[in-house]
C-alpha cells in the first residue's frame, strides 16, 4: 500500500531524524494541506516553505531542530531547502532502503533524505542510514569513505555544465537567474571550469509529464485504496483533497500497457541524463525558477485539472528537479543567495552522476567554506523567542 505502512522504514530503525508537517500523499511542492492548514515560511510568513517536506524545512530553518527527515520524488527535499535557506541533498536511487513495506516508492522516483543547516549534518546522517536491507531489489555501491569526511576534502577542479533554462521553457525570474550566474562565477573563482550546456532529456517534455502522471497516479490509487480499506472510509471529497481525488480518478484509468510504457520513458530519461555526466562532473541549475509563492496562490491556474494536468502544474512550479528523480542520480540545493529586494533565500542546484554523492558533498563543503550561510537566520527564529 506504499504510504499505508504498518512498520517503520529501515532507515528510521538505524537513526530516527525528526520529521514534520507535509502535503497530502507528498504530492505537491507547497505545504498547504486542507486538513491542518498552511505551513508558513520563517523568512516570510506570507509565503510557502515549499513542499512536500515543508514542515521539516520550516522547523529547521526556524532553528527548532538542526536536522529533519524529508523525502524527494520530484524535488521535495530540494524545493523546501531552496525556499527556506537550507542545505538539502537527494541521494542516489538505492542509496537508502525504502523497506520493509516497500521495495520502491513511485517506482524508484522517491528517496529518503534530510534537510539541515549545515553540509556536515546531512553528510553525517547519510553515513548513518545508507546501505541495503534484506529484500531490497537493488542498491547503490557503498562510498569509499564517510560522507562527513568527504565534506571536508577538496573537490579538485570540476567540469561544470550550466543550465539556466528548464526543459519546459518556463522563464526564470531575474533574481534567480542572476543568483545562478553568480554561483557560476563563484565556482570559477574556486578553480572550476564552467560552461553553458543543454541537457537532453531523452524524450519530449510532453512525454515526460505523461509518463510521470501515469506512474504517480497509478501508485496513488493503491495508497488511497489502502487507506480507505484500513480505516473504512469512502474515497470522496470528504476524505481526499480535490487535486488528489482528480489524480485518483485519472490513475484508475491507467492501463497496464501504459504503465509499462511509462517505465520505458523512465529508462530513456535515465540513460540520457546519465550520459551527460560522461561530459560534465556536475550540472548547475537554479533549484526553482521563482521565489517561494504567497500562501494561497500555488494552485492558481490548476483549477479543475485532471491527474495529468495537476502533475503538469506541479512540474511547471518546479521544472528543474523531477528529471533527476527519474534518472535516479543525486542532486542538492545549496543556499548560496538571497533576493536583494525581499531577502528571500535562493537555492542553487547541483547534480552529479549515479552514486556520486561524494563529489557533491566535497563541492558543498567547499562552497560552505567559501560562502558561509549557517549564521543567516530568518525573522522567525527559535533562539530569539522569549523563554517561558
N, C-alpha and C positions, 0 to 999 in steps of 0.2 A: 504493500500500500504506500510505500515511499514515505510520505510525511506522517503517516499514522503508525509510527513505530513504537512497540511496547518496550524496547530495550534502548539504553543509552548507546551512542556510537562508540566505536573502539577508541577514537582519539580522546573522548571525554573520560574514559576509564584510565587513560595514561595521565592526562592532566586536564582539569576542567576549567578552561578560561570562562570568564563571565560573559553572558550574553544578555540581550535586552530586546526592547520593542522592535518588531519587524512588520512588514506588509503581509497581507493575506496570501499564503502559499508562496511567499518570496517572489511575487510575480509583478514587480514594479520597481522603478528606480527612484521612487519617493516613498516616504513612510507616513501615510495618511489613512490608516485603516478606519473604516466606518465605526467599528465596534468601540474603539477606545480613543479615537481622535488623533489628530496630527502630532507627531514628534517634531519638535522645533530645533532650529539650528542655534547653538550657543553664540555664534558670531552675529546673528540677526534673527530674532525670534519670529519675524515675519516670513522667514524663508525655510525651505525644507533642508534637512541634513542629508538628503539623498536616500537611497534605499537599494536593496531591500533591508540592509542591515543598519538602518538609520538610528535605531535606538542605541545600538552599540557605539556608533560613531558619536552621537550626542553625549553619551556618558564619558567616553574617553576624552573628547575634545573639551568638555567642561571640567576635566580634572577629577571626576568622581572615581575613576579607576584608570590605571596606566595601560590596560590591555583588555580587549573584549573579543569574544568569538564572533565570526562573521562567515557567511558562505557567499559563493560567487558563481552564478550560472550565466550571467550576461553582463557583469560589472558590479555586483552587489557588495564587493569589498572595495573596489577602486572608486566607484562613484561616491559613496559616503566619505571615503578618505579625501577625495578632491574637494568635496563640498564643505568639509569641516576642518581642513588643515592638518590631516593626519597622514601617516605612512600606512599603506595597505598593499600587501603582495598576494596575488592569486597564484597558488602553487601549480605545478605541473599536474596534469591528469595522472592519477595513480600514485601521487606522492603521499597522500594521506588517505587511509582507508575510509570508505563510506559505510562499512559494515557495522553491525552484523545483519541488519534487517534490509539492507540494500547492497547490491553489488555496484550499481551506478545510480546516480540521480540525474534526471533529464538526459539519460543515455550518455553519460560521461561529460556533460557540459558543466555540471556543478562540482565544486570542490570546497573543502573546509579550509579556513584560514583565520586571520585575525586583523584587527585594527589597533594601532599603537601610536604613541607619540614619538617613539624612537625606533630606529632601524634595529638596534640591538634586541629590543624586546620581541619584535616579530621574529627575528632570526632565532632567538633562544626558544621561543615556543615551537617553531617548526622543527628545531632539533629534537624536542621532546615528543612530538606527535607523529613525525613522519615514519613511513615504513608499512609493509604489508601485514595483513592479518590472515589467518587461516580462512580459505574460501574465496579470497579476493580473485577476480578474474585476471588481473594483471597488476603490475606495479612498476614504478619508475626506479631505475637503478639508484642505489644509495649514494649520497655525496661522498667525495673523497675526504673531506674534513668537515667539522661542525660549521653550520651556517653562521653562528655567532663569531667564530674565528674568521670566516670569510669576510664579514662586515668590517674587519679591521685591516684587511690586506689591500694592497694596491691593485687596481683592476688592470693595470697595463694600458697600452694605447689601443682603444677600441675603434672599430669602424662602425659609425652610427648612421643609420638611414633616417632622414627627417621626413615625416608625412604630416601635412597640415590640413589636407582636405579629406574628409571621410568618404567612404565608398558610396554613400547615398547622395553625395554632392552638397550636403547641407552647409550653409555658411557658418563659419566660426566667428564668434564675437571678437571685435578688435582687441579687447583687453586680453582675451585668452590667446589669440594669435600672437600678440606681442610677447606675452609671457613664454610661449613656446619657443619663439625665436631667441629670447633672452636665455632660455635654458640651453639652446644650441650653442650660443656664444660662450656660456659658462663651460660647457663641455670642451669647446675648442681651447679655452684658456687653461684647461686642465690637461691638455695634450692630446685629446681625442680628435679623430678625423670625422667630420660631419658633412653629409651631402644630402641634398633633397632627393627623394626617391618616390616611386609609385610602388604599390604592393598589389599584386594580382590576387584577387580573392578566389580565383578558380571557377567561379560561377557569377552570374549577374546578381545585382542586389535583390532583384525581384525573386530569383530562385532561392537566394539565401534566406530572405524573410519567410517565404512559403515553407521551406524545409524546416526552419526553426519553429514556425507556427504548428506544423504537424507534430513535431517531436514534443513541444511544450504542452499542447492541448491534449494530446493522447495520454501523456503522463498525468496531466491534471485530472482527467476523467477517473483514473484509477484511485487517485488520492481522495477526491471528493466522494466517490462511491464508498471508499473505505471508511471515511469519517461518518457518512450517512448510516452505514450498516452498524458501525461500532456504537454510535450514540442514538440510533433510532430516530434520526431527524430527516425531514424531507430535504430535497435539493431544490430550492426555490429562492425567491427574493427575500424571504425571511431569514435565511441562513447563510447566503453567499452574496458577496458584493456584485454589482451589476457587470463589471468587466470580467469577473471570474465566471459568472453564470453564462455570459455570452461565449467565453472561451470553452467552457464545459460543453455547451451545446454544439459548438463548432467541432470540438475534438471527438465527439461521439460519431461524427460523420467521416472521420479519417479512416481510410481502408488500410488493410494490411499491406497491400502493394504500395500505397502512398507512403506508409511509414518506412518501408524498406528503401524507397526512393530517397526519402529524407536522409537516411543513414548514408546513402551513396553520396549525397551532397556534403555531408559531414566529412567524408573521406576526401573528396576533392578539395575542399577548403583546407583541410589539414595538410594535404600534400603541397598545395600551392603556397601556403604561408610557411610551411617547413622549409621549402626550397629557398625562400627569401633569406633565411638565416645561414645559407651557404655563402651568401654575399656579404651580409652585414652581421656583426656581432650582436647588435642591439638596434631596435627600432624606437624612435622617439616620436610621440604624438601628444596632442592635448589629451587629458583624460576625458573631459567633457567639452562640448562646443560652446557652452554658455555658463554663466554664473548660476548658482542654485536658484531655482524659480521660487516665486512667492507661494506661500501656502494657499491651496485652493485653485491654483492655475495650471497645475501639471496636466490635468485631464482635458484642458481646453482643446477642442479640435477632434477629440476621440468619441464624442457623444454618439451613442447608438452603434458603435463599431462592433463587428463580429470578432471571433477569435483571431483571425489573421490580421484584421485591422488594428486590434489592440496591441498585438506584438509589433506591428509596423510603427505604431505610435511610440511604444517603449524604445524601440531601436532608433527612432528619429531623435528622441531625447538623449540617447547615449550611443551614437553611431560608431565610435572608435573601439568599444570594449568587447562586444559579443564575438567577434571573429576569433579572438584568442581563446575563448571558451570552446568554440567549435574545433579549433586546431589543437587544443589541449596544452598549449605552451604557457610558460609562466609570464606574468606581467605585473607591474607595480605602479602605483600612483605615488608620486613624491611631492610634498608640499613646498614647492620652490618659489611660489609667487603669491601675490595678492593684488586684487584690483585697486588701482590708485584712487578711485573715486569712492567706492563703497567699503574698502578694506576687506572684502570677502576673499577667502582663500581661493587659489587656483592650483589645481593639481596638474602635474606633468607626468605623462605615462611613458614607461619604458617596457619593452617586451624583448624576450630572448628565446632561443631555440629550446626544444623539448629537453627537460631535465637540467636546464642551465640557471636554476635559482642561484647557484654560486656566483655566476657572473653578475646577476642583478644585485645581490647583496654586497658584493665588492664595490660596484658602482654606487649603490645607495649610500654606503658608508663614506665613500669619498665625497659625494655631494653633501651629505650631512655635515662633514667637517668643513667643507668649503663655504656652505651657505646654511648655517645652523638655523633650525626652526623650532626646536623644543621649548624655547623660552617665550615664544609668541603665544599669548593666551587670549581667549575671546572675552567679551564683556561679561558673559555668564560663566563664572569660574568658581569652582568649589572652594578653592583656597581663599577667595575674597568674601565668602559668606560669613555672617556673624556666628560666633559659637553659641549654641543653645545653652 
